[in-house]
């Protein structure tokens, strides 16, 4: 969506760099003290390298909102450089510049997002988000690829299910597990974390449904075991005053944080 103020000088312009055949449609509404009137503009085909106002500003005191802007290169063979800008009568701001091949379409939707279509109407994918953009978790108009999605701060960086004999049953980004001792296990993560402030979610599967003290198991990350690329979990029961290390049936873990 584009906003045009009622100054008499606002406008949206299309600048063509070649003598092609550029068709422009705009759908817009005008607000007059709360009375909203829908309208549209079909600009005559632009067949030269020139500057064309495709949506003029409203009269003084009114406001005009461009809800859709559609630009198509209708030429059979000639590509065309197309620039869309906004003017307030003094300052010109370039909104987007593309080279439209024959049959291609550039569209601005109601949400203010540009879309680029091939000659068959298929949309070209948006640009791919960088690692920094994914880690920042703010950008809304970039494509997140499967190979980069794990950089998002809300995405687990590693997970695993393991037995008690150093057997890794299922995992992601985990190199190995070690049966450190009875009731203890070490997870080695494939890609190290950037710092030891990462979070660990650790759980165990009990070996019985009994509620006796020897079967009520608890688990935690062992003190001072959390390193950049590994950590140790421990499991214990309450059969003694100081608790006793005890093996569960299986270990479950996941981690969250920023990796190197």
Secondary structure as UniProt FT lines:
FT   STRAND          2..5
FT   TURN            6..7
FT   STRAND          11..16
FT   STRAND          22..32
FT   TURN            33..34
FT   STRAND          35..46
FT   STRAND          51..56
FT   TURN            60..61
FT   STRAND          63..73
FT   STRAND          80..87
FT   STRAND          92..100
FT   TURN            102..103
FT   STRAND          105..108
FT   TURN            110..111
FT   STRAND          114..117
FT   TURN            119..120
FT   HELIX           131..136
FT   TURN            146..148
FT   HELIX           149..151
FT   TURN            153..154
FT   STRAND          158..162
FT   STRAND          168..172
FT   STRAND          174..181
FT   TURN            182..183
FT   STRAND          184..189
FT   TURN            196..197
FT   STRAND          199..205
FT   TURN            213..215
FT   STRAND          218..221
FT   TURN            223..224
FT   STRAND          230..237
FT   TURN            241..242
FT   STRAND          244..245
FT   STRAND          250..256
//
